[in-house]
Amino acid sequence: MMKLFPASARHAVDLGWLRSAQSFSFGEYFDPDNSSFGVMRVLNDDQIAPGRGFGAHPHSEMEIVTIPLTGRLKHEDNLGNIEVTSAGEVQRMSAGTGIIHAEYNDSDTEEGSFLQLWFMPKERGIAPSYEMASYDEEKLQNALVPVVTPDGAAGTASINQDMTIYLGRLQPGRRIFFHQKTGRRAFVMVLEGKLNLNDIAMGPKDSIRAEFEPDFVLSAEEPAFVMLIDLP
């Protein structure tokens, strides 16, 4: 079963300094039929004005992943971590028993674009932690490359959940094949360009939520940047 969610169907927020497109219920937006997809709880596509961001605030019992698309995001937390993440990198924060953090656009002149993803943890009550990992853009060409994994293998960011986040860039005339294990879910979003997923046409920021689909074929008529999340 596959369901297409057009980019225009996302809930839009405009606070001036923050423009956000929310794929799931978040904050003041609540839809009881759209509160999660398996363990996936939040996907916010945030555009943050120069020098602005989220002041210190708490989280607990949530796995939080940030993927910068453009610009630089500065992270600070009460564990003593101070890091700046940009395109080609991902950050993962396990909120666990509790963490306080702040995030800001690290540029004073340019807007930044960041994906904020939240996942329910596999194990509750763990110690909070933070991690940043980088990936090789060249390896994304016509392939799905894991950037977040349960075990942190091969330099990926580790996450307290049985799931993997893949990124890939698809060139015209090429295909990517992905086999989905029995009983798993998949969330697919086009980050740039246009592609077809099992003959379903997808444009920028369109997404598909798939269950009980064993095989995926991705093809593109123009260069495309895609995220695929394998979920329990």
C-alpha positions as CSV (number, residue, x, y, z in Angstrom):
1,M,0.0,0.0,0.0
2,M,1.4,3.4,-1.0
3,K,-0.1,6.8,-0.4
4,L,1.1,10.0,-2.0
5,F,1.2,13.2,0.0
6,P,1.7,16.3,-2.2
7,A,4.0,19.0,-0.9
8,S,1.0,21.4,-0.9
9,A,-0.9,19.1,1.6
10,R,1.6,19.9,4.4
11,H,0.6,22.3,7.1
12,A,2.2,25.7,6.6
13,V,3.5,28.0,9.3
14,D,4.9,31.5,8.8
15,L,6.3,33.4,11.8
16,G,8.4,35.8,9.7
17,W,11.7,34.5,11.0
18,L,10.5,30.8,10.5
19,R,8.7,29.3,7.6
20,S,7.8,25.7,8.1
21,A,6.0,23.0,6.2
22,Q,4.9,20.2,8.6
23,S,4.2,16.7,7.4
24,F,2.7,15.6,10.7
25,S,0.8,17.1,13.6
26,F,3.1,19.5,15.4
27,G,2.6,22.4,17.8
28,E,-0.8,24.2,17.2
29,Y,-1.5,21.9,14.2
30,F,-3.2,18.7,15.2
31,D,-4.8,16.2,12.9
32,P,-5.7,12.9,14.7
33,D,-5.4,11.1,11.4
34,N,-1.9,12.5,10.8
35,S,0.0,12.3,14.0
36,S,2.6,9.7,13.1
37,F,3.7,7.0,10.6
38,G,5.0,4.0,12.6
39,V,7.7,5.4,14.9
40,M,8.1,8.5,12.7
41,R,6.5,11.4,14.6
42,V,7.7,14.7,13.1
43,L,9.0,16.0,9.8
44,N,9.3,19.8,9.6
45,D,10.8,21.5,6.5
46,D,12.1,24.7,8.1
47,Q,13.4,27.9,6.5
48,I,15.1,29.9,9.2
49,A,16.0,33.6,8.8
50,P,19.6,34.8,9.3
51,G,20.7,34.8,12.9
52,R,17.4,33.5,14.2
53,G,16.4,30.2,15.7
54,F,15.0,28.3,18.6
55,G,16.0,29.3,22.1
56,A,16.9,26.9,24.9
57,H,14.1,24.3,25.3
58,P,13.8,20.8,26.7
59,H,13.1,17.4,25.0
60,S,12.8,13.9,26.4
61,E,12.2,10.4,25.1
62,M,12.6,11.3,21.4
63,E,15.2,10.7,18.7
64,I,15.8,13.9,16.8
65,V,17.6,14.1,13.5
66,T,18.5,17.3,11.6
67,I,19.5,17.3,7.9
68,P,20.7,20.7,6.6
69,L,19.8,21.3,2.9
70,T,21.3,24.8,2.7
71,G,23.1,27.0,5.2
72,R,24.5,26.2,8.6
73,L,22.8,25.3,11.9
74,K,24.4,26.0,15.3
75,H,23.5,23.5,18.1
76,E,24.2,24.1,21.8
77,D,23.0,21.8,24.7
78,N,23.4,21.3,28.4
79,L,25.7,18.4,27.8
80,G,28.3,20.9,26.6
81,N,28.0,20.2,22.9
82,I,28.5,23.2,20.6
83,E,28.5,22.2,16.9
84,V,27.7,23.7,13.5
85,T,26.1,21.4,10.9
86,S,25.9,22.2,7.2
87,A,24.9,20.4,4.0
88,G,26.8,17.1,3.7
89,E,26.3,16.5,7.4
90,V,23.6,15.2,9.7
91,Q,23.1,15.6,13.5
92,R,21.3,13.2,15.8
93,M,20.2,14.0,19.3
94,S,18.8,11.3,21.7
95,A,16.8,13.2,24.2
96,G,16.5,10.2,26.5
97,T,15.8,11.1,30.1
98,G,16.0,14.8,29.2
99,I,18.1,17.4,27.4
100,I,18.0,21.1,26.9
101,H,19.2,22.6,23.6
102,A,19.1,25.6,21.4
103,E,19.5,25.8,17.6
104,Y,20.2,28.9,15.4
105,N,20.9,29.8,11.8
106,D,24.7,30.3,12.1
107,S,24.7,32.9,9.2
108,D,23.9,36.6,9.8
109,T,23.2,37.1,6.1
110,E,21.7,34.0,4.5
111,E,18.5,32.0,5.2
112,G,19.0,28.3,6.0
113,S,16.9,25.3,5.1
114,F,16.8,22.3,7.4
115,L,14.8,19.1,7.8
116,Q,13.9,18.3,11.4
117,L,12.8,14.7,12.0
118,W,11.6,13.1,15.2
119,F,11.3,9.4,15.9
120,M,10.0,7.6,19.0
121,P,12.8,5.7,20.6
122,K,13.2,1.9,20.7
123,E,14.4,2.0,24.3
124,R,13.2,4.6,26.9
125,G,15.1,5.9,29.8
126,I,18.5,6.1,28.1
127,A,21.1,8.8,28.8
128,P,20.8,11.8,26.5
129,S,23.4,12.2,23.8
130,Y,24.4,14.1,20.7
131,E,26.3,13.1,17.5
132,M,27.2,14.6,14.2
133,A,28.2,12.7,11.1
134,S,29.2,13.5,7.5
135,Y,28.5,11.8,4.2
136,D,30.3,11.8,0.9
137,E,28.2,13.6,-1.8
138,E,29.9,11.7,-4.6
139,K,28.7,8.4,-3.2
140,L,25.1,9.6,-3.4
141,Q,25.2,9.5,-7.2
142,N,22.6,6.9,-8.4
143,A,22.6,5.2,-5.1
144,L,20.8,5.2,-1.7
145,V,23.5,5.8,1.0
146,P,22.7,5.3,4.7
147,V,23.4,8.4,6.8
148,V,21.6,7.4,10.0
149,T,21.6,3.8,11.2
150,P,20.8,1.7,14.4
151,D,24.5,0.8,14.9
152,G,26.3,3.8,13.5
153,A,28.2,1.6,11.0
154,A,30.6,3.1,8.4
155,G,30.6,6.5,9.9
156,T,26.9,7.0,10.0
157,A,25.1,8.7,12.9
158,S,23.6,6.1,15.3
159,I,20.0,6.2,16.5
160,N,18.1,4.5,19.3
161,Q,15.6,2.9,16.9
162,D,15.4,0.0,14.3
163,M,15.5,2.3,11.3
164,T,17.8,3.7,8.6
165,I,17.7,7.1,6.8
166,Y,19.1,7.0,3.2
167,L,19.9,9.8,0.9
168,G,20.5,9.6,-2.8
169,R,20.9,11.6,-6.0
170,L,19.4,10.2,-9.2
171,Q,20.4,11.2,-12.6
172,P,18.1,11.1,-15.7
173,G,17.9,7.7,-17.3
174,R,19.2,5.9,-14.2
175,R,17.3,3.7,-11.7
176,I,17.7,2.9,-8.0
177,F,16.3,-0.4,-6.7
178,F,15.4,-0.8,-3.0
179,H,14.1,-4.0,-1.4
180,Q,11.9,-3.6,1.6
181,K,11.9,-6.4,4.2
182,T,8.6,-8.0,5.1
183,G,6.6,-6.1,7.7
184,R,8.5,-2.8,7.3
185,R,7.4,0.7,6.4
186,A,9.1,3.2,4.1
187,F,8.8,7.0,4.0
188,V,10.1,8.6,0.8
189,M,10.5,12.4,0.1
190,V,11.8,14.1,-2.9
191,L,14.1,16.9,-1.7
192,E,14.9,18.3,-5.1
193,G,13.8,17.6,-8.7
194,K,11.3,15.1,-9.9
195,L,11.2,11.3,-9.9
196,N,9.0,8.3,-10.3
197,L,8.6,5.8,-7.5
198,N,7.0,2.5,-8.8
199,D,5.5,4.7,-11.6
200,I,4.1,7.3,-9.2
201,A,5.2,10.8,-10.3
202,M,6.7,12.9,-7.4
203,G,7.8,16.5,-7.4
204,P,9.8,18.6,-4.9
205,K,8.9,17.8,-1.3
206,D,6.2,15.3,-2.3
207,S,6.3,12.3,-0.1
208,I,5.0,8.7,-0.1
209,R,4.2,6.5,2.9
210,A,4.4,2.8,2.0
211,E,3.5,-0.3,3.8
212,F,3.6,-3.9,2.6
213,E,5.5,-2.9,-0.5
214,P,8.5,-5.3,-1.0
215,D,10.3,-3.5,-3.8
216,F,10.8,0.0,-5.0
217,V,12.1,1.3,-8.3
218,L,13.1,5.0,-8.4
219,S,13.7,6.6,-11.8
220,A,14.1,10.2,-12.8
221,E,13.7,12.3,-16.0
222,E,15.7,15.2,-14.4
223,P,18.3,15.3,-11.6
224,A,16.6,14.4,-8.2
225,F,17.6,14.4,-4.6
226,V,15.7,11.9,-2.5
227,M,15.4,10.7,1.1
228,L,14.2,7.2,2.0
229,I,13.5,6.1,5.6
230,D,13.2,2.4,6.4
231,L,11.0,2.0,9.4
232,P,9.7,-0.8,11.6
